[in-house]
């Protein structure tokens, strides 16, 4: 009997070790505290709290390659330092009292991926202005809850798409090389923005990443991913 119990215990430990994230564990990610979202088809995280000192914060979009999809209830409640918050595209919901009594929050950018916001998410946030895309749930929410809002136009582009045609081809790598060598290109701003795959400024390395991606060689960047940039 003891041997059987010992075997069962060993199996349980192995199963626990095989799971990389635990639902009841809180994970620190810089100034953010994250939790695992229960019931997600794949691993996903939520923002439990923020304890940084910055006035303008951009919420992280992923942790360990897994999306951060929710702002938990009271995550920013009573925070007196944060003045502006920018939420990323993976976010789909904002919990009860998430920003309640925030005496300094003047603006929050909410992506159109958000389809659920608790009625009291911005309770006692008298100065807050919601920024969202036209016809988005965020704007509808603001109107229904008598919260000031601003309709914004977001810039969307494909990472690595230097020529702006919506596809990743060898031409994109070639355009980057032409631009870096001082040769004329039709839209230098698009080349510089879209072609900066690794985020450290346009360089010949970006052209290499694109070529490797086309050749289906693993790279640490999501060439081909749609990027959305919201105005500050």
N, C-alpha and C positions, 0 to 999 in steps of 0.2 A: 504493500500500500504506500509506504513511504517513497519507494522508488517511482511509483506512478505519479504521486504528487510532485516529486522533484522533476520528473520529465515534463509534466504539464506546466510547471512554473518556468522551466527553461524555454519551452515553446512560447509561452506568453511574453517572456523577456525578449526573445528573438523577434517576435511580431512587433513589439513596441519599438525596438531599435530599427526595424525596417521602415517605420513611418517617420519621415523627416520632420514633420511639424505636428505639434500636439494642440488640440483644440483649447485646452485650459491654460496654455502657456502664453505669457506676454513677451513679445520680442522687441528689443530696443533697436531702432534704426536711426542713428544720429540723435536728433532731438525728438524723434517720434517713438511712440509706443504702439505696437501693432498686435493684433490678435488674429487667429485663424477664423475664417468665416465657415460656420457649420452648414453642411448641406450643399456646398458648392460642388459642381461636377468634377472640377479639378481643384487643386489647392488655390485658395484666394485669401486675401487678408483685408482687415479693416483697420482704420485709424482709431486707436483707443484714446490717445491724448497727445498733446504737443507741449513740451516744457522748455522750448527755446526762448531766446530773448529778442528775436527779430520782429520788426514791425510789419514787414512784408514777407509772407511765406508762400512757397509753392509746394503743395502736397506731393509726396512721392507717388509715382504711378505703379511701381512694382517693388517687390522684395524677393530677392533670390530668383528673379525671372518670373515670379507669379504675381498676377495683378492685384492691386489694392482697389477694392470695389465699393467700399462703404466708409462713411464717417459715422462712427458709433455715437450713441446717445451721450450727451454732455462731454464730448471730446474736447471742446474748447470752452466749456462753461466757465464763466467768471474770469476768463483771461483778460487782463488789462493792458497787455503789451501789443498784441496783434492788431494791426490796423487794416491790413488787406490780405485776402487769401485767394490763391488761385488753385482750383481743383483740376486734376488731370482727367483725361478721357475715360479711364477705366471706371471711375466713380459712377455708381448707379443710384445710390440712395444716401440720404442724410437723416440721421436718427433724431429721436426726441431730445429737445433741449441742447442740441449739438453746439450751438453758439449762444445759448442763453446767457444774458447778463454780460456780454462782452461789451463796458462803459466806453472802448476805443475803436471797434470794428466799424469801418466806414465803407468798405466795399468787398464783395466776393464775386469771383468769376466762376460761374457754374456751367459745365459743358452740357451739350444736349444729350449725353448718355444718361444723365440723371433723370429718373422717371418717378422718383418717390422722395418727398421731403415731409418730415413730420410737421404738423400744424404749429407746434411750439418751438421749432428749430431755431428761430431767431427771436425768441421771447426777450423783451426788454433791451433789444438792440435798436435803439431809437435812431441811430445815425446811418444804419447800414443801407447800402444800395446794391441791388442784385444786378450783375452784368451777365447777359445771356444772349444766345442767338435768337433771331426772329422765329416765332412759332414754337419755341422750345418750351418744355415743361417748366423750366425755371422762371420764364417770363409770365406764364400763366399763373404760376404759384404766387409770384410777386403781386400780380393784379388782384388775385383772390384774397390775399392777406394784407392788402393795402400797404405794401412795401415799395419804396422807391426803386425804380429799375432803369437800366439803360440797355437798349438793343445794340449789340456789337456785330461787327463783321470779322470773322476769324479767317486767318490765312491758312490754307491747307495745301500741302505739297507732299510729293513722294520722295523719301530719303534716297539720295543717290541719283535721282532723275535730273541730271544737270541740264538737259535740253528742254525740260518741262513738258514732254509729250506723254507723260503718264506711264512710260515703260522704262525698264532698266536694260540698256543695251551697251555694246562696246562704244557707241557714239558718245555716251555720257562720259566714259573714261577719257576718250580722245579730247572732248571739249575741255575737260579739266586740265589736261596737258597743254592744250593750246593757250588757255587762259594764263597758266603759270609761266609759259614761255613768252608772254607778251603779245601773242598773235591775237587778232581781233575775233571776238565771238559776238553773236547776234544779241544776246541778253546776258551781260556779265553778272548782273545782280542775281539772276536765277541760278547761274552756274555756281556762284560763290555760296549761295544759301543752300540749294538742294544738293550740291556736290560735297558739302562738308560732312562726310559720313561719320567721322569720329568726334566731331564737335570741338576740335581745337584749331579751327581755321583751315581754309583750303590748302591742300598740299598734294604732292605726288602720291603720298600714301593713300589718299582717298581714291585716286584712280586705281590703285592696286587692290583696295578692298572691293571696289566694284567689279573688277575683272575676276577676282577670286569668287565673288558671289555668283557671277554669271557661269563660272566653271563648276558651280555647286561645291565649292570648297568651304568648309565651315569657317566663319569669321565671327568676331565678338560684337558685330553691329548688325542691326536689322535693316539691311538694304532692301528697299521696296516697301517699307512700312509707311503708312500714311501719317504724316505729322500735322498736328493742328496747333497753331500759334495764336494765342489770344492777345489782343492789345493790352498794354499796361495802363 
